[in-house]
Amino acid sequence: MKKKLEVDLIFGLMLLIFGLISATYGITSVIINISLVQTGIFMYVKDILFDIIFILLGLILIRKRRMTNLRGHNI
């Protein structure tokens, strides 16, 4: 059971970090492209939705791990 929880935590952290890096890259590219083309904003809106999904999935997996630890200590 502990190995499954550790895999969930590692996978959650990887999703969270990937989402944060991807969102940072998207913001940087929009700042660079905003002066050149106005279509960069529309591409960013589509991209940020996927980044939010990755960040939320990561946070859910981390929270799931944390809640399981709290229940284990109460028993």
Secondary structure, 3 states (H helix, E strand, C coil): CHHHHHHHHHHHHHHHHHHHHHHHHHHHHHHHHCCCCCHHHHHHHHHHHHHHHHHHHHHHHHHHHHHHHHHHHHC
